[in-house]
């Protein structure tokens, strides 16, 4: 399931053997069906701490890293 952390980013959690991994997505611009927002993957699977660090580095002014922390444990 995708969880929005802003209007332009969302994440999904993948759990396997007590190991949570996260993937980040951004809106897909090349879509003809406007009824539902489509998302494209912009990262691979990362740990919660890795995703927080990636968000803080790539979106430092947006508050996305803090929004991610509200749903993930790092």
Residue pairs with C-beta under 8 A, 6 or more apart in sequence:
1 12
1 13
2 10
2 11
2 12
2 25
2 39
3 10
3 11
3 12
3 13
3 71
4 10
5 11
5 55
5 64
5 67
5 68
5 71
6 62
6 63
6 64
6 67
8 26
8 27
9 24
9 25
9 26
9 55
9 59
9 64
10 24
10 25
10 39
11 22
11 23
11 24
11 25
11 51
11 68
11 71
11 72
12 22
12 23
12 25
13 20
13 21
13 22
13 72
14 20
14 21
14 22
14 23
14 45
15 21
20 47
20 48
20 72
20 73
21 45
21 46
21 47
22 43
22 45
22 46
22 47
22 48
22 50
22 51
22 68
22 72
23 41
23 43
23 44
23 45
23 46
24 41
24 42
24 43
24 46
24 51
24 54
24 55
25 39
25 40
25 41
25 42
26 39
26 40
26 42
27 37
27 38
27 39
27 40
28 37
28 38
28 39
28 40
31 38
43 51
43 54
46 54
47 74
48 68
48 72
48 73
48 74
49 74
51 68
51 72
52 65
52 68
52 69
52 72
52 74
53 65
55 64
55 65
55 68
56 65
59 65
